[in-house]
Amino acid sequence: MSFLSFGQRSVDTWVDVRAKVGFLAAHRSSMAHLAKEIAYAGEISYLFQTKGHKAWHKAYKYPSLGVTAFFGSVGNDRVLGHYFGVFSFINFPVARYNKYSLSVRLGCGLGYGTKYYKKNFPEDSATLYNVAIGSSINAQITAAIENKWTLGNHSISATVDFTHFSNGAAKVPNLGLNLPFVSLGYGYKIKSAIDTTEYTHEAYQKKWQFGLVGFASLKEVYPVGGRKYPVLGLNLVVRRFFRPKVAMEISFDFISKQAILAHQPDVKKTQDEIIQLGIFAGYVLPLDKFHFVLGMGVYVRDKYKPEDALYHRVGMRYVFDNGININLVLKSHWARADYVEYGIGYTFRR
């Protein structure tokens, strides 16, 4: 069974610039000395509207896709320096009324910081040490709510967003930078076209999927400059798709994190004893072959308990037609990164 999706709609391409002001949210007491200044930043974005040639385009009210260049300060020029980043994003429409629209934006990419732990500081300036970031290259994650007014080829927007920089504990310190921003933007439509194509899609069907994912990572532990330990794991996954925009998954996780050997180093441990077992439940936002994943797990076996009993995952995966999937997921304990899972797996009944 199939259905037609009519593309008789305006397909616009925009360039957007915005000025941002915010602050560094010191989510740990050890970061209190860092939040000294107002953070100022700017962004330049290129975005275009989806046409409807994929079934998920209509399900999500024809979202926009784009790429953004970020540049600015993060709340303490002397210690934290400035950041430059590039990330791709998807803009999900929530409501439209005449010339006004409300949307939610999710973005992910890479950021470069000009200063990180101990760089350019004398050894005795302990209070100036950057305890938040230990590397120049970090992941940049952004979530935003945008209000937009469109007047012909021009637009004005008011946005609230949350921007995060961290390296996923690949190098410590890695408390991360969390920055709430508000911004004003101006957009100009550089291209407009009417798409009249008729697209044919298969009717949506609820379905179950089963799969497995193997992943690897590296985790550095304190003290700074210490050893990097490998992490290996396997996830057994059951996934249920309920609607075009709603899916859930449960996984049983086997984790061998060698950094546990450095926890309570006076206690002798075996490889079998450091294996962690967990059960994870997550929400999946499916965009055809591309999925966003967000959820929480609990350890059912964790003999030495180096972190909290609960853990969290946020990330993405891409599932190929042959069932092979690649995964990039941040595992954390609340706001504290544990490591980044670089995974490859297989989905049955794809």
C-alpha positions as CSV (number, residue, x, y, z in Angstrom):
1,M,0.0,0.0,0.0
2,S,1.3,3.5,-0.9
3,F,0.1,7.1,-0.8
4,L,0.9,10.3,-2.7
5,S,2.6,13.3,-1.2
6,F,2.1,16.4,-3.3
7,G,5.0,18.8,-3.4
8,Q,3.0,21.9,-4.4
9,R,4.6,24.2,-1.9
10,S,7.2,26.9,-1.6
11,V,10.7,25.5,-1.2
12,D,12.9,28.4,0.2
13,T,16.6,28.8,0.8
14,W,17.7,31.3,3.4
15,V,20.8,32.9,4.8
16,D,20.5,33.9,8.4
17,V,22.7,36.0,10.8
18,R,22.2,36.4,14.5
19,A,23.7,38.2,17.5
20,K,23.7,36.3,20.8
21,V,24.1,37.2,24.4
22,G,24.3,34.7,27.3
23,F,26.3,33.4,30.2
24,L,28.3,30.5,31.4
25,A,26.2,28.2,33.6
26,A,28.6,26.9,36.3
27,H,27.0,23.5,36.9
28,R,29.8,22.5,39.4
29,S,31.0,24.5,42.4
30,S,34.6,24.0,41.1
31,M,33.6,26.1,38.0
32,A,32.3,29.1,40.1
33,H,35.4,31.1,39.4
34,L,35.0,30.8,35.6
35,A,31.6,32.6,35.2
36,K,32.9,36.1,35.2
37,E,31.6,37.9,32.1
38,I,28.6,38.1,29.7
39,A,29.1,35.8,26.7
40,Y,28.7,37.4,23.3
41,A,28.5,35.4,20.1
42,G,27.3,35.4,16.5
43,E,26.1,32.9,14.0
44,I,25.8,32.7,10.2
45,S,23.4,30.0,8.9
46,Y,22.5,28.6,5.5
47,L,19.2,26.6,5.5
48,F,16.7,25.2,3.1
49,Q,13.3,23.6,3.4
50,T,12.6,19.9,2.7
51,K,10.5,19.2,-0.3
52,G,8.5,16.1,0.7
53,H,10.4,13.4,-1.3
54,K,10.8,11.5,2.0
55,A,7.8,10.3,4.0
56,W,9.2,11.9,7.2
57,H,9.3,15.3,5.7
58,K,5.4,15.5,5.8
59,A,5.3,13.8,9.2
60,Y,7.4,16.6,10.7
61,K,5.6,19.4,8.8
62,Y,8.4,19.9,6.2
63,P,11.4,20.9,8.5
64,S,14.4,22.9,7.4
65,L,18.0,21.6,7.2
66,G,21.1,23.7,7.4
67,V,24.6,24.4,8.6
68,T,25.7,27.1,11.0
69,A,29.1,28.8,11.8
70,F,29.4,29.9,15.4
71,F,32.0,32.4,16.8
72,G,32.2,34.2,20.1
73,S,33.1,34.3,23.8
74,V,31.9,31.8,26.5
75,G,31.9,33.8,29.7
76,N,35.6,34.3,30.6
77,D,38.0,35.6,27.9
78,R,41.1,35.3,30.0
79,V,40.7,31.7,31.0
80,L,38.3,30.2,28.5
81,G,39.2,32.2,25.4
82,H,36.9,32.2,22.4
83,Y,35.2,29.4,20.5
84,F,34.6,28.8,16.8
85,G,32.3,26.0,15.7
86,V,30.5,24.5,12.7
87,F,27.4,22.4,13.1
88,S,24.6,21.0,11.1
89,F,21.0,21.3,12.3
90,I,17.4,20.4,11.6
91,N,14.6,22.9,12.3
92,F,11.3,21.3,13.3
93,P,8.2,23.5,12.8
94,V,5.8,23.5,15.7
95,A,3.2,26.1,14.7
96,R,2.6,28.5,11.8
97,Y,0.2,31.4,11.8
98,N,0.2,33.8,8.8
99,K,3.7,35.4,8.9
100,Y,4.7,33.9,12.3
101,S,6.3,30.5,12.9
102,L,7.5,28.7,16.0
103,S,10.1,25.9,15.7
104,V,12.5,23.8,17.6
105,R,16.1,23.4,16.4
106,L,18.6,20.6,17.1
107,G,22.2,20.8,16.0
108,C,25.5,19.0,16.4
109,G,29.0,19.6,15.2
110,L,32.6,20.5,16.2
111,G,33.9,23.5,18.1
112,Y,37.4,24.9,18.5
113,G,38.5,26.7,21.7
114,T,41.5,29.0,21.8
115,K,42.3,28.1,25.5
116,Y,42.1,25.0,27.5
117,Y,43.4,23.6,30.8
118,K,46.8,25.2,31.8
119,K,47.4,26.7,28.4
120,N,49.1,30.1,28.6
121,F,48.9,30.2,32.4
122,P,51.7,30.1,35.0
123,E,51.8,27.0,37.3
124,D,51.0,29.1,40.4
125,S,47.8,30.6,39.0
126,A,45.6,27.8,40.3
127,T,42.4,29.8,40.4
128,L,42.7,30.7,36.7
129,Y,43.1,27.1,35.5
130,N,40.4,26.1,33.1
131,V,38.9,23.1,34.9
132,A,36.0,22.9,32.4
133,I,37.8,21.9,29.1
134,G,40.9,19.9,28.6
135,S,41.2,20.0,24.8
136,S,41.0,22.5,21.9
137,I,38.7,20.4,19.8
138,N,35.3,19.6,21.3
139,A,31.8,18.5,20.3
140,Q,29.3,21.3,20.0
141,I,25.6,20.5,20.7
142,T,22.8,23.1,20.4
143,A,19.1,23.0,21.1
144,A,16.9,26.1,20.4
145,I,13.4,27.5,20.4
146,E,12.9,30.0,17.6
147,N,10.2,32.6,17.0
148,K,10.2,33.9,13.5
149,W,8.3,36.6,11.5
150,T,8.6,36.5,7.7
151,L,8.0,39.6,5.5
152,G,8.5,38.8,1.9
153,N,12.2,38.0,1.4
154,H,13.1,39.1,4.9
155,S,12.7,37.6,8.3
156,I,13.3,38.6,11.9
157,S,13.7,36.0,14.6
158,A,14.0,35.8,18.4
159,T,15.6,32.7,19.8
160,V,16.4,31.0,23.1
161,D,19.1,28.3,22.9
162,F,21.3,26.1,25.0
163,T,24.8,25.5,23.7
164,H,27.2,22.8,25.1
165,F,30.9,22.2,24.4
166,S,32.8,19.1,25.7
167,N,35.1,16.3,24.5
168,G,33.2,13.4,26.1
169,A,35.9,12.7,28.7
170,A,38.4,11.7,26.0
171,K,40.8,14.2,27.8
172,V,40.3,15.6,31.3
173,P,39.3,18.0,32.8
174,N,36.0,17.8,31.0
175,L,33.3,19.3,33.1
176,G,32.1,21.0,29.9
177,L,30.7,24.4,29.0
178,N,27.0,25.0,29.2
179,L,25.7,28.3,27.8
180,P,22.1,29.6,27.7
181,F,21.8,32.3,25.0
182,V,19.1,34.6,23.7
183,S,19.5,36.1,20.3
184,L,18.0,38.3,17.6
185,G,18.4,37.3,14.0
186,Y,17.8,38.6,10.4
187,G,17.2,36.3,7.5
188,Y,17.2,36.9,3.7
189,K,15.6,34.6,1.2
190,I,18.2,33.9,-1.5
191,K,16.1,31.4,-3.5
192,S,12.4,30.6,-3.7
193,A,10.8,27.9,-5.9
194,I,7.5,26.0,-6.1
195,D,7.8,22.3,-6.1
196,T,4.9,20.6,-7.9
197,T,6.3,17.0,-7.9
198,E,4.1,14.1,-6.7
199,Y,6.0,11.8,-4.4
200,T,4.9,8.2,-3.7
201,H,5.5,6.7,-0.2
202,E,4.7,3.4,1.4
203,A,2.0,3.7,4.0
204,Y,3.4,3.7,7.6
205,Q,3.3,0.4,9.4
206,K,4.0,-0.3,13.1
207,K,6.9,-2.7,13.5
208,W,9.4,-4.3,15.8
209,Q,13.2,-4.3,15.2
210,F,15.9,-6.3,16.9
211,G,19.6,-5.6,16.7
212,L,23.0,-5.4,18.3
213,V,25.6,-2.7,18.5
214,G,29.3,-3.1,19.4
215,F,31.1,0.0,20.5
216,A,34.6,1.2,21.6
217,S,35.9,4.4,23.2
218,L,38.7,5.9,25.2
219,K,38.4,7.5,28.7
220,E,41.0,9.5,30.5
221,V,41.0,9.6,34.3
222,Y,42.4,12.1,36.8
223,P,45.0,13.3,37.5
224,V,45.3,15.4,34.3
225,G,47.7,13.9,31.9
226,G,47.0,10.5,33.3
227,R,46.5,7.3,31.4
228,K,43.8,6.8,28.8
229,Y,41.8,3.5,29.2
230,P,39.9,1.7,26.5
231,V,36.2,1.0,26.8
232,L,34.4,-1.9,24.9
233,G,30.8,-2.8,25.0
234,L,27.9,-4.6,23.4
235,N,24.2,-3.5,23.3
236,L,21.4,-6.0,22.6
237,V,18.5,-3.8,21.4
238,V,14.7,-4.2,21.0
239,R,13.0,-1.3,19.2
240,R,9.3,-0.6,18.6
241,F,8.1,2.0,16.0
242,F,4.6,3.3,17.0
243,R,4.1,6.2,14.6
244,P,6.2,8.1,12.0
245,K,7.6,10.3,14.8
246,V,7.6,8.0,17.8
247,A,9.7,4.9,18.6
248,M,11.1,3.4,21.8
249,E,13.9,1.1,22.4
250,I,15.3,-1.1,25.3
251,S,18.8,-2.4,25.4
252,F,20.7,-4.8,27.6
253,D,24.2,-3.4,27.9
254,F,27.5,-5.2,28.5
255,I,30.3,-2.8,29.3
256,S,34.0,-3.4,29.9
257,K,35.5,-0.1,31.1
258,Q,39.2,-0.5,31.9
259,A,39.2,2.8,33.8
260,I,37.5,1.0,36.7
261,L,41.0,-0.5,37.4
262,A,42.1,2.9,38.4
263,H,39.2,3.3,40.8
264,Q,40.3,2.3,44.3
265,P,43.7,1.2,42.9
266,D,44.6,-0.6,46.2
267,V,41.8,-3.1,45.5
268,K,42.8,-5.9,43.3
269,K,40.3,-6.5,40.4
270,T,39.8,-9.0,37.7
271,Q,38.4,-8.4,34.2
272,D,35.3,-10.3,35.0
273,E,34.7,-8.2,38.1
274,I,34.9,-4.8,36.3
275,I,32.2,-5.7,33.7
276,Q,29.1,-3.6,34.1
277,L,25.7,-4.8,33.1
278,G,22.9,-2.3,32.5
279,I,19.3,-1.9,31.2
280,F,18.6,1.2,29.1
281,A,15.3,2.6,27.9
282,G,15.2,5.4,25.3
283,Y,13.0,7.5,23.1
284,V,13.9,7.4,19.3
285,L,13.1,10.3,17.0
286,P,13.2,8.6,13.5
287,L,14.0,10.6,10.4
288,D,13.8,7.7,8.0
289,K,17.3,6.0,8.2
290,F,18.6,8.7,10.7
291,H,17.6,8.4,14.3
292,F,18.1,10.7,17.4
293,V,18.2,8.7,20.6
294,L,17.7,10.0,24.2
295,G,17.2,7.9,27.3
296,M,18.3,6.6,30.7
297,G,19.7,3.3,32.0
298,V,20.4,1.7,35.3
299,Y,23.3,-0.7,36.2
300,V,22.1,-4.1,37.4
301,R,25.7,-5.2,38.0
302,D,28.3,-2.7,39.0
303,K,30.6,-4.1,41.7
304,Y,32.9,-1.2,42.3
305,K,30.4,1.7,41.6
306,P,32.8,4.3,40.3
307,E,29.9,6.5,39.2
308,D,26.2,6.9,39.8
309,A,23.8,4.0,39.5
310,L,21.9,5.8,36.7
311,Y,23.4,6.6,33.3
312,H,22.2,8.5,30.2
313,R,22.6,8.4,26.5
314,V,22.1,11.1,23.9
315,G,23.2,10.6,20.3
316,M,22.5,9.6,16.8
317,R,22.6,6.6,14.4
318,Y,22.3,5.9,10.7
319,V,20.8,2.7,9.5
320,F,21.7,1.5,6.0
321,D,19.3,-0.5,3.8
322,N,21.3,-3.7,4.5
323,G,20.7,-3.3,8.2
324,I,24.2,-2.1,9.2
325,N,24.1,0.9,11.4
326,I,26.7,3.4,12.7
327,N,26.3,5.1,16.1
328,L,27.7,8.1,17.8
329,V,26.4,8.4,21.3
330,L,27.5,10.4,24.4
331,K,27.1,8.3,27.6
332,S,27.0,10.4,30.8
333,H,26.0,10.4,34.5
334,W,23.7,13.3,34.7
335,A,25.7,16.4,33.5
336,R,29.1,14.5,33.8
337,A,30.3,12.9,30.6
338,D,31.6,9.3,30.9
339,Y,32.7,8.6,27.3
340,V,31.6,8.7,23.7
341,E,30.4,5.5,22.2
342,Y,31.7,4.9,18.6
343,G,29.6,2.0,17.5
344,I,28.7,-0.2,14.6
345,G,25.8,-2.7,14.6
346,Y,23.3,-4.7,12.7
347,T,19.5,-4.3,12.7
348,F,17.5,-7.4,11.8
349,R,14.2,-7.1,9.9
350,R,15.3,-3.8,8.4
